[in-house]
C-alpha cells in the first residue's frame, strides 16, 4: 500500500518535470500530476484507516480513486488532441459522491462499495482504452510498446471493476473458485497499483513523444518545416548508398528563389519569411511520399528523388515551377508573386552526394544565366570529361 503511494508520488514528480519541458506544457500532463497525487492521497487514507472511521476511510478512498482515474482520462484525451469530456467526467464524479453519501446515510455495510463507484471504475479504464487503442498502430518502437501496455493495464483495471460488480452466485459450477471475493481493502490496494501502473506506461508514452519531438526539432528547419542542411546531407548520402545497393536511379534538384533579396528589401524580412514558408508548403505538396526535401541555405532548397530518372524528376520540377508562378504568397495589401530557378542532376553509378549536388548546383547556375524561372538539367557528359556539350538543355517554365 505504501509502495503504491510512493510510486504515485514519484510519478507526480516525473509528470511535473515532463510538463516543464518546452513543447509539453499543454499536453495534458498537469492532469496526470493531479491523478498521481490523488492516488498517493488514497493510499495514505488506506494506511490511516485504523485511526479513522471505517466508513469514512473506504468511501473517501473510492472517491479519490475515481477522481484520480478521471483526471488521468482527461489528461490522456488532451495529450492526443481530443477536446471535451470534462463535463461528463465531473458529472460522473458527482454521481459517485452522491451514491456514496446515500449509502453512508442508509447505513449500508462498508464492506461493500457503492455500485456507482464500481461502474465508474469499470467505465473509466474502458474510456482510457478507447483513446489509447488507435495509438498502438500509429506509434512505433517504444511508443507502440508503451501504448500497448497502457491499453492492457486499462483492460485489467476494467476487468477488476467488472469482477466487483457481478453477482458471484450466478457463476457456473466450474468457476466456483471465483466465489470467494477479496475484501474491499484488497480491491482498493489493487486499484491503486493499477492506476500507478497506468501512470508508468503513460510516462513512457509521453517520453517517447517528447523524444520524437526533440529529434524532429533537431532535424527540421523551424521556419519551413523541411529538413535542415545537416540531416538533408545525411539522408542524401544514405540515398546514394541505397541506390548503389538496389541499382536504381536517383535524381536531385537544387532550387533557388529568384530575386529573394529584392523581396526582402521591398516587402521586409517578415514578408520574406512568409514567402519561404509559402514555398515550402508548395514544395511538400508537389513532391511524392518517397521524396524528401531540405533547406540548404537562406533561400536555397534541395529535393532528393529516389528511384527516379532525370526525365521523371524534371517533370516534377516543372510542375513545381508552374505551381509557384501561378500561386502568389498571400500578403497585405497585395500578394507577393515570385519564381524559382531549378537545377537538376541524375546520379551516376558510384557517385557521392557532394559530386551529385555540385552538378545540380552547376545546372542551377545555368538556369540563372538563362534568365531564371526555368528548370535546367546537368548533362552527365560534363562530369565524364567528354567534349564540351552543346548548350544545356533548358526547360522554360512557361
N, C-alpha and C positions, 0 to 999 in steps of 0.2 A: 504494500500500500504506500509506504513512504518512498519506495523506489520509484513508483509511478509518479508520485508528486515531484520528486527531484528531476525526473526526466521531463515532466511537464514544464518545470521552471527553466530547465536548461533549453528546451525548445523555444520557450518565450524569448530567451536571450538570443538564440540563433535567428529567429524571425525578425527581432528588432534590429540586429546587425544587417541582415539582408535588406530590410526596409530602407536603411540609411545609405545603401549603395546607390550611386547615381543611376537613374533609369528605372528603379524598382519602387519608388515612393508611392505610386498609385496602383500597385499590383495586387491590392487586397491583403497584403501581409500583415497590416495592423489588426485585421480581424483574426488572423491566426495567432498573433501575440495575445489578444484578449482570450481566445479559446484555450490556449495553453495555460494561461494564468488561472482561468476558471477551473480547469482540470486540477491544477495544484490546490486551489481552494477546496475542491471537493474531497481530495484525499486528506487534507487537514481536518475537515469535518468528520470524515470516517475515523481518523486517528483519535479524535476527541469525543467519540460517541459515548465513552464511559463517563464523561463529565457533563453531558447534555442530555435532555430528554430524548428518548429513543425516537419518538415520532418526529421531533424537530430535526434531528440529525439526518434520518433517512430521507425524509421528504425534501429537505434542503439539498442533499446530495443529488436527488433526482432532478430537482430544478436546475441546479448548477450544471450538471452533466448535459441536460437538454440545451441550456444556453450556450455551453461550450461547443457542442456539436453544431448548433445553428450558426454560431459565429464562424466556424470553420467552413460550413457550406457556403455562406455568403462570401467569405474571402476567396473560396475556390471559383465561384462564379465571376467575381471581379477579376481574378487572375487571368481567366480565359476570355475576358471581354464580354461577359454576359451581364446585362443590366437587369434591374428589377429583382423581385423576390424578397426584398427586405420587409415589406408589409406583411406578406404571408408568413414569414418566419416569426415576426413579432406576435402575430395573432396565434400562432401555434404555441409559443411560449406562454402567452397569457392563458390559453386553454389548459396547459399543463398546470399552471399556477392555480387556476380556479378549481380544477379537478382535485388537486392535492389538498387544497383548503377545504373542499367539501367533504372529502373522506376523513380528514382530521376532525372536522366538526361532527361528522356522523359516528365517530368512534371506531372506524374500521381498523383491524389489526395492522400494525406497522410491518408485519412480516410479509404482507402482500403490497406490491407497488400499485400506484394508480394506473388504471387501464389506459388513460390518455397518454401517460408517460411512456408506457410500453409501446403503444402505437407510434408515438412521435419518434422514439428512438429506434424504431424499425424503419419508418419512412425516411428519416433524415439520412442515414447511410445509403439508402437506395437513391435518394436525390443526389447525393455526392457521387455515387457510382454512375449515374446518368450523365453528369457533367464530365467525369474523367474518362469514361469508356472510349469516346471518339479519339482521345489523345494517344491511346495505345497504338493505334495505326498511324497517327500523324507524326508521332515522335520517333526518334532514332536513338540507338545506343542506350546510354544511361537514362535519358529521359523516358524512353519506352519502358525500361525496367521499373523505373520509379512510378510511372502511371499505372503499370500492371499491378505492382504491389499495393498501391493505394486503392485500386479497384477491388482487389481480393480482400484486403482488410476491411473495406467498407461492406463488402458482401458478408464477411464473417460477423461483423457487428450487427447487420440486419438480421442474420440468422439467429444470433443470440437474443435479439429482441423478439423475434417470432417464437422462439422456444419459450420465452417467458409468457407469451400471450396465449398459446394453445392450451386447450384442456387436455391434460395428460391422461384423463380417464378414457378419452376417445382413441387412444393409441391402440394399434393391433397387438395381439399377444406376442408377436415376435419382437416388438420394441418395448417390452415391459421394463427393460433395464433403464429406459429413459424416464420412468415414472418418478424416480427419486430426484426431485429437482433441488439444485443447490439453494442455499439461503439467499435472502435479499442482499445481505452484506457481500457475499461472494460475487453475486452478479455486479454489484457496484464496483468492486475492485477490478473484475474482468473488463467492465465497461471502461474504466479509467485507463487500463492498459491498452485497450483497443483504440481509444481516442489518441493517446500518446503515440501509438504506432502509426496512426494516420498522420500525425504531425511530422514524424520522422520521414515518412515516404514523401509527404508534400514538400518538406525541406529539400530533399534530394531533387525533386522535380523543379523547384524554384531555383536551386543552384545550377541545374543543367540549363535552364532558360537564361539565367544570368551569364553563364559561361559562353553560351552561343551568342548572346547579345554583345558581349565584350569582344569575342572573336570577329563578329561581323563589323563592329566599330573599328577594329584594328585593320580589317581588310578592305573596307569600303570607304569611299570618299564621302565626307559628311554632306557636302553641298549637292552632289549629283547622284549619290546612291549607286554608283558603279564602282568597280574595283579601283583601288588606288594603284599607284605606279608599281610599288614593290610586289604586291600579290598578283598584279597583272603579268609581270615578267615571270614570276614563278609558275603561273598557270600556263603561260605560253611555252616555257621550257618543257613542262610536263606534256603539253600537247604535241610538241615536236618529237619527244621520245615515243609517245603513243603512236604517232603517225609512222615512225620507223618500224615499230613492232608490228603494226597492222598493215603496213604497206598501203596506206590511204593518203589521199591528197590533203593538204592543209593550206588555207588561204588567209591572209591577214589584210586588214585595211587600216591605213593611217589617216586620220581625219583632222582637219583644222578649220575652225570657224573663220570665215573671211572677214577681214577688216574689224576684228573684235576690239582692237584698241580704239577705233573710231566710235564704236558703240559705247564703250566706257566713257570716252571724252564727251560724247554728245548727250547721253542719257544718264550717266552716272554709274558708279560701280554697283550699286544695288540693282539697277536695271540689268547690268551685265551679269550679275549672279542669277537673275531671273531667266535670262537667255540661256545660260549654261544649264540650269535646271530644266528648262523647257526642251532644250536639245537632247538632254539625257533621257527625258521621257519619250521623245520620238525615237531615239536610238533603241531603247528597250522594247518599244512597240514594233520596230522593224525586224530586229534580229530573231533568230529561231531559238528554240529551247536549248539546243546543244551549244549554241554560240555563247561567248562571253565578251564583255566589253570592259574597258578601263579608261580612266582619265590619266593621261601621261604627262600633262603639263597644264598650264593655265587654261588654254582653250583647245588643247590637243587631246584627241581620244583615239583609242585603238579597238578594233574588232578582231577576234580570233574565230575563224570558222572551220572547225574540224570536219573531215570527210567532205570537203568542198573544193571543187576545181575552180580555176580562175574565172571562167565564164559565168559559172553559177554565182560566185561571190560578187562579180561585177554587177550582175542583175540585182542583187540585194542592195549594193551600194547605190545603184541608180534609183531604186525605189526610195531609199533614204534621202538622197539628194533632192528628189522631186517633192517628197513629203515636207522637207524643211523649207523649200522655196515657196510652197503653197500654204504653209501653216505658220503665220507670224506668231511671235511670242506676245501673249496678252499683256498690255501695259496701259497706263494712263498718261496722257489723254489718248494716245494713238498706239496701236500695236506696233511692235518692232519687227520689221522684216530683215531677214539675214539669209546667207547662203553658206555652203560648206564646200571645201575642196577635199578630195579623197584620193589617196594613192594606194595602190594595191599590188600585192606580190603573192605568187604561189610558191610554196616551199619546194626546194629541190631535195632529192634524197641525201640524207646525211647533213643537211644544212641546219645550223644552230639558230637560236632565237635572235641573237644580235644581228647576224648577217641578213636574216629574213626581214627583220624590221628596218634595217638600213636600206634594203632595196625598196621597201614600201615608202620609206621617207624620201628616197630619190624620186619615186613616182609622184609623191605629193608635191615635191618641188617643181616637177614638170607640169603638174596640174595648175600650180600658181603662175608659172611663166606663160601658160596658155590662156590666162585671163581669169582664173578661178571659176568657182561654181561649176565644176566638172569632175569626172572620175577618170583617173589615169592609171594605166597598168604598166608594170615594170617588166620588160621582156627578159627572159632568162638568158638571152644571148649576151647581155652586158656583163652578167656575172661570169659566164662561161669563158669570157675572154675572146669571143668571136669578133669579127669586124664590126665596126660601129653600125648599128642597125638604122633603118630609116627612122624618121620622126616617131616618137612614142605614139602608140595607139591611144587616142583620147576620145572618150565618150562624152559628148556635151550633154549636160542635163537640161535639155530643152524639150 
